Amino acid sequence: MGHKGLRAGGICALALALSGCAPNIGGGFAPADMVARFRTPHASQAIKPTYAGKVTAESQIIQGLALRSSVLPQGDVSQVVASSVLAANSRTAEAELRAATLRSEAASKNWLPKIGPQISLTSLGSVVANLVVDQVLFDNGRRKGEREFAVADVEVAAVSLAQDTNKRVATALGLYTTAAQARENATLGQATLKDMSHFEWIMQERVKGGVSDMSDLTILRQKLSEIRADYTAAVEREATSLSELNAMSIQPLTDLRGVPDIPVTAFAGEPLIVVRAKAERTRSIAAAKVERAGKLPGLSAGGTIGEGSTLGLNIGSDQLLGLGTKASLDATALAGETANRKLRQSVEDSNRDLRRLEQQISAKSRQAAEAATLATQAKRNLDIFQEQYDAGQRQVMDVVGVYETYARQQQSQLALKYDVVRLRIEMAQIQGVLADGGAI
């Protein structure tokens, strides 16, 4: 009677399976909605999330990194430089992140039984093959700690990738800033060289006419040599920076012009060193759990399946207990306190750096504005001296001295302007906002 019932149930199941393709009276097949009630809605569209996607969705650190937005304006030269160097990035840290994710995925299954072969040669010369099975029943939280450690290791690797990416963009922007400043220095040097050459010609003619002394001409030629050397150095500095920048870019950036715009503040994002300290704190605590559990006895069930099968319970630990076990456990328990202190120290260090950069940016901006005002005043004085020279009231060297003051003020204004750009790049790098987190 039981066999008949099973057979009847099998026939009914087969009939239900075939009902979806039974022909209808009209000669076609039954519509798909006749069997839709036997399926899970949208089952064909459901996509099982990957382990990496699961870790990303559950990690606040990775989510925070992914939501970061770049402060570089779209279309600005800074954004063009960043895009070019990121497109050519070898992304070594990305490979490390993938490896950490795979290790974490492997650790997520460490609660399952371990199975492996055991092959031995008996005294009679025959080979005996058995299957060894081991299942942990109680391990003082060791495997849970291993899973937590693996996930935290993924978070540390993610922060390393963000730091590596922001460092690359900062390096590229630093090179471009150096090239742009050198280009403007060369332009100013060329104009200065032209004007001083004109003064040299005037002095040379005055020496020929016996109006001026040869020593003044010698001084002017010395000044010309210094200006020419500075001009050549600026041209070479521009070429060197652009060559290095092009080497790390996917396309040549030699023809790119403009001053990088980095509109960053001290509150653009949480410093990456703080985020890393948080991830490392979690990893340190998890490692301490694993270490503590390894010093305490655990319980497991295991045995061999095959010829001479055995099965039993095992109690043991990785280390033997001794008089120093308690002190060793106490030292392990301090891992959390140590990690918390490191986190507080990283917060303090990052706040100091941001406050320092904030004050330096404010000071350099003010000094640049003052230098621009002084340069304008120096130009006005130069015009006055030039008019007095034309009227015969000033000597050539008097005009040369005022012109040198004007040229120095221009160079000082230029240096301060680019100092502000470099400080902003450093601030953005600390906060990790030189590249979009989602793109990373």
C-alpha positions in Angstrom: 0.0 0.0 0.0 2.9 2.3 0.8 4.6 1.7 -2.6 1.3 2.5 -4.3 1.0 5.7 -2.5 4.5 6.8 -3.4 4.0 5.8 -7.0 0.7 7.8 -7.1 2.5 10.8 -5.6 5.2 10.6 -8.3 2.6 10.4 -11.0 0.8 13.5 -9.7 4.1 15.4 -9.5 4.9 14.4 -13.1 1.5 15.6 -14.2 2.0 19.0 -12.5 5.4 19.3 -14.2 4.0 18.5 -17.6 0.9 20.7 -17.3 2.8 23.7 -18.5 3.4 22.3 -21.9 0.1 20.4 -22.4 -1.6 21.4 -25.7 -4.8 23.4 -25.5 -7.9 22.9 -27.5 -6.9 25.5 -30.1 -3.9 23.5 -31.1 -1.3 25.7 -29.3 0.3 25.3 -25.9 -1.1 26.4 -22.6 -0.3 30.0 -21.7 2.6 30.5 -19.3 0.4 31.9 -16.6 -1.2 28.5 -16.0 2.0 27.4 -14.3 3.1 30.8 -12.9 1.5 30.1 -9.6 3.9 27.2 -9.1 7.0 29.5 -9.4 8.5 32.1 -7.1 7.7 35.6 -8.5 10.6 37.0 -10.5 12.7 34.0 -9.7 14.4 34.2 -13.0 15.3 37.8 -12.4 16.7 37.3 -8.9 20.5 37.7 -8.8 22.3 36.2 -5.9 24.6 38.9 -4.5 28.3 38.2 -4.5 30.3 37.9 -1.2 32.2 41.1 -2.1 28.9 42.9 -2.6 27.6 41.6 0.7 30.7 42.8 2.6 30.4 46.2 0.9 26.8 46.6 1.8 27.4 45.7 5.5 30.6 47.7 6.1 30.1 51.2 7.2 33.7 52.0 6.4 33.5 50.8 2.8 30.2 52.5 2.4 31.6 55.8 3.7 34.6 55.5 1.3 32.3 54.8 -1.7 30.1 57.9 -0.9 33.0 60.3 -1.0 32.9 62.9 -3.8 35.9 64.6 -5.4 36.3 68.3 -4.7 37.9 68.8 -8.1 35.5 70.9 -10.4 34.4 69.2 -13.5 36.2 70.6 -16.6 39.0 72.2 -14.5 42.6 71.4 -15.3 42.9 69.6 -11.9 40.1 67.3 -12.9 41.7 66.6 -16.3 45.0 65.8 -14.7 43.3 63.5 -12.1 41.3 61.6 -14.8 44.4 61.1 -16.9 46.6 59.7 -14.2 43.9 57.5 -12.7 43.2 56.0 -16.2 46.9 54.8 -16.3 47.0 53.6 -12.6 48.3 50.1 -12.2 46.2 49.9 -9.0 48.4 47.6 -6.9 46.3 48.2 -3.9 43.2 46.9 -5.8 44.9 43.5 -6.2 45.5 43.5 -2.4 41.9 44.3 -1.8 40.7 41.5 -4.0 43.1 39.1 -2.2 41.7 40.2 1.2 38.2 39.8 -0.1 38.9 36.2 -1.2 40.5 35.5 2.2 37.4 36.8 3.9 35.1 34.7 1.8 37.1 31.6 2.7 37.0 32.6 6.4 33.2 33.0 6.2 32.9 29.3 5.8 35.2 28.3 8.6 32.2 27.0 10.7 31.6 24.1 8.3 33.1 20.7 8.9 36.5 20.0 7.6 36.8 16.9 5.4 40.0 15.4 4.0 41.5 12.1 2.9 43.8 9.9 5.0 45.9 7.4 3.2 48.2 5.0 5.1 50.3 1.9 4.4 49.6 -1.0 6.7 52.2 -3.5 7.9 50.9 -6.1 5.5 51.7 -3.8 2.5 48.1 -2.8 1.7 46.9 0.7 1.3 44.1 2.0 3.6 42.2 5.1 2.6 39.9 6.8 5.0 38.0 10.1 5.1 38.7 12.4 8.0 35.9 14.6 9.3 36.3 17.3 12.0 33.6 19.6 13.3 34.3 22.2 15.9 31.6 22.4 18.6 33.0 25.0 20.9 36.2 27.1 20.3 35.8 30.1 22.6 34.9 32.3 19.7 38.0 31.6 17.7 36.3 31.1 14.3 34.0 34.0 14.8 37.1 36.1 15.5 38.7 34.8 12.3 35.7 35.9 10.3 35.7 39.4 12.0 39.5 39.7 11.3 39.0 38.8 7.6 36.3 41.3 7.2 38.3 44.0 8.9 41.2 43.1 6.7 39.1 43.9 3.7 38.2 47.3 5.2 41.9 48.1 5.8 42.7 47.1 2.2 39.8 49.3 1.0 41.2 52.3 2.9 44.7 51.5 1.5 43.2 51.6 -2.0 41.6 55.0 -1.3 44.9 56.4 0.2 46.9 55.1 -2.8 44.5 56.6 -5.3 44.4 60.0 -3.5 48.2 60.0 -3.2 48.6 59.4 -6.9 46.3 62.3 -7.8 48.1 64.5 -5.3 51.5 63.6 -6.8 50.2 64.4 -10.3 48.6 67.7 -9.3 51.9 68.6 -7.5 53.9 68.0 -10.7 51.4 70.0 -12.8 51.5 72.8 -10.2 55.3 72.9 -10.3 55.2 73.0 -14.1 52.6 75.7 -14.2 54.6 77.9 -11.7 57.8 77.3 -13.6 56.1 78.3 -16.9 54.9 81.6 -15.3 58.4 82.1 -13.8 59.9 81.6 -17.2 57.4 84.1 -18.7 58.3 86.7 -16.1 62.0 86.0 -16.5 61.8 86.4 -20.3 60.2 89.9 -19.8 62.7 90.8 -17.2 65.6 89.7 -19.4 64.3 91.8 -22.2 63.9 94.9 -20.1 67.3 94.5 -18.4 69.0 93.9 -21.8 67.6 97.3 -22.9 69.1 98.9 -19.7 72.4 97.2 -20.5 72.4 98.6 -24.0 71.7 102.1 -22.6 74.5 101.7 -20.1 76.8 100.4 -22.8 76.2 103.5 -24.9 76.7 105.8 -22.0 80.0 104.1 -21.2 81.1 104.5 -24.9 80.2 108.2 -24.6 82.1 108.5 -21.4 79.0 109.5 -19.4 78.9 106.4 -17.1 81.5 104.3 -15.4 82.4 100.7 -16.6 81.6 99.4 -13.1 77.9 100.1 -13.6 77.9 98.1 -16.9 79.7 95.2 -15.2 77.0 95.2 -12.5 74.3 95.2 -15.1 75.8 92.3 -17.0 76.1 90.3 -13.7 72.4 90.9 -13.1 71.6 89.8 -16.6 73.6 86.6 -16.1 71.6 85.8 -12.9 68.3 86.5 -14.7 69.3 84.4 -17.6 70.2 81.5 -15.3 66.9 81.8 -13.4 65.0 81.7 -16.7 66.9 78.7 -17.9 66.3 76.9 -14.6 62.5 77.6 -14.8 62.3 76.2 -18.4 64.2 73.1 -17.3 62.0 72.7 -14.2 58.9 72.9 -16.3 60.2 70.3 -18.8 61.2 67.9 -16.0 57.8 68.1 -14.2 55.9 67.7 -17.4 58.0 64.7 -18.5 57.4 63.0 -15.1 53.7 63.9 -15.3 53.3 62.5 -18.8 55.0 59.3 -17.7 52.2 58.6 -15.2 49.4 59.8 -17.4 47.4 58.0 -20.1 47.8 61.0 -22.5 50.3 63.9 -22.9 49.4 66.9 -20.7 52.1 69.2 -22.1 49.6 71.6 -23.7 47.4 71.8 -20.7 47.2 75.4 -19.2 45.7 77.0 -16.2 46.0 77.1 -12.4 44.5 74.1 -10.6 41.4 74.9 -8.6 41.1 72.9 -5.4 38.0 74.2 -3.5 38.6 72.2 -0.3 37.9 73.0 3.3 39.0 71.4 6.6 35.6 69.7 6.8 35.4 68.1 3.4 35.7 64.5 4.7 36.9 62.4 7.6 40.7 62.0 7.3 41.7 58.7 5.8 44.2 58.0 8.5 41.3 58.1 11.0 39.3 55.7 8.9 42.2 53.4 8.6 42.7 53.5 12.4 39.1 52.5 12.9 39.5 49.5 10.6 42.8 48.5 12.2 41.2 48.8 15.6 38.5 46.2 14.6 41.1 44.0 13.1 43.3 44.2 16.2 40.4 43.3 18.5 39.5 40.4 16.3 43.1 39.2 16.2 43.1 39.3 20.0 40.0 37.2 20.2 41.7 34.6 18.0 44.8 34.6 20.0 42.9 34.3 23.3 40.8 31.4 22.0 43.9 29.6 20.9 45.2 29.6 24.5 42.0 28.1 25.9 40.7 24.5 25.4 38.0 23.8 22.9 35.7 21.0 22.0 35.4 19.3 18.6 33.9 16.1 17.2 35.7 14.1 14.6 36.8 10.8 13.3 37.5 8.7 10.3 35.1 7.1 7.8 36.2 4.0 6.0 38.0 0.9 7.1 38.3 1.0 10.9 36.0 4.0 11.3 36.3 6.0 14.5 34.2 8.8 16.0 34.6 10.8 19.2 35.0 14.1 21.0 38.3 15.9 21.3 39.2 18.5 23.9 42.4 20.5 23.4 44.1 23.8 22.6 46.9 25.2 20.4 49.1 25.9 23.5 49.6 24.1 26.8 48.4 25.8 29.9 51.1 27.1 32.3 51.7 29.4 35.1 52.0 32.4 32.7 48.7 31.7 30.9 46.8 34.3 33.0 49.3 37.0 32.3 49.3 36.1 28.6 45.5 36.4 28.5 45.6 39.7 30.3 48.1 41.1 27.8 45.8 39.9 24.9 42.9 41.7 26.6 44.7 45.0 26.3 44.6 44.9 22.5 41.3 46.8 22.5 42.7 49.6 24.7 45.8 49.9 22.6 43.7 50.1 19.4 41.5 52.8 21.0 44.5 54.9 22.0 45.9 54.6 18.5 42.6 55.8 17.1 42.5 58.8 19.4 46.1 59.6 18.5 45.3 59.5 14.8 42.3 61.8 15.3 44.6 64.3 17.1 47.3 64.1 14.5 44.9 64.7 11.6 43.2 67.6 13.4 46.5 69.2 14.0 47.5 68.8 10.3 44.1 70.2 9.1 44.3 73.2 11.5 47.9 73.9 10.4 47.0 73.7 6.7 43.9 75.9 7.3 46.0 78.6 9.0 48.7 78.4 6.4 46.2 78.7 3.5 44.7 81.8 5.1 48.1 83.3 5.8 49.5 82.6 2.3 46.3 83.9 0.6 46.6 87.2 2.6 50.3 87.4 1.8 49.6 86.8 -1.9 47.0 89.7 -1.9 49.6 91.9 -0.1 52.2 90.9 -2.7 49.9 91.9 -5.5 49.3 95.3 -3.9 53.1 95.8 -3.5 53.7 94.7 -7.1 51.2 97.4 -8.2 52.9 100.0 -6.1 56.3 98.9 -7.4 55.0 99.3 -11.0 53.7 102.8 -10.2 57.1 103.7 -8.7 58.9 102.3 -11.8 56.7 104.4 -14.1 57.6 107.5 -12.0 61.3 106.8 -12.1 61.1 106.1 -15.8 59.5 109.5 -16.4 62.1 111.2 -14.2 64.9 109.3 -16.1 63.5 110.5 -19.4 63.5 114.0 -18.0 67.1 113.7 -17.0 66.4 113.6 -13.2 67.4 110.0 -12.6 70.4 107.8 -13.4 70.0 104.4 -15.2 71.0 102.5 -12.1 68.2 104.2 -10.1 65.7 102.9 -12.6 67.3 99.5 -12.6 67.0 99.3 -8.8 63.3 100.1 -8.9 62.8 97.6 -11.7 64.4 94.9 -9.7 62.0 95.6 -6.8 59.1 95.3 -9.2 60.4 92.0 -10.6 60.9 90.6 -7.1 57.4 91.5 -6.0 56.0 89.7 -9.1 57.9 86.6 -8.4 56.9 86.7 -4.7 53.2 87.0 -5.6 53.6 84.1 -8.0 55.2 81.9 -5.4 52.6 82.6 -2.8 49.8 81.9 -5.2 51.1 78.4 -6.0 51.9 77.8 -2.3 48.2 78.1 -1.6 47.5 75.5 -4.4 49.9 73.0 -2.9 48.5 73.5 0.6 45.0 72.8 -0.7 46.2 69.7 -2.5 47.7 68.4 0.7 44.5 69.1 2.7 42.4 67.3 0.1 44.8 64.3 0.1 44.5 64.0 3.9 40.7 64.0 3.7 40.7 61.6 0.7 38.6 63.9 -1.6 40.8 64.0 -4.7 38.9 61.2 -6.4 35.3 59.9 -6.3 34.9 57.0 -3.9 32.5 55.2 -6.2 35.0 55.3 -9.1 37.8 54.0 -6.8 
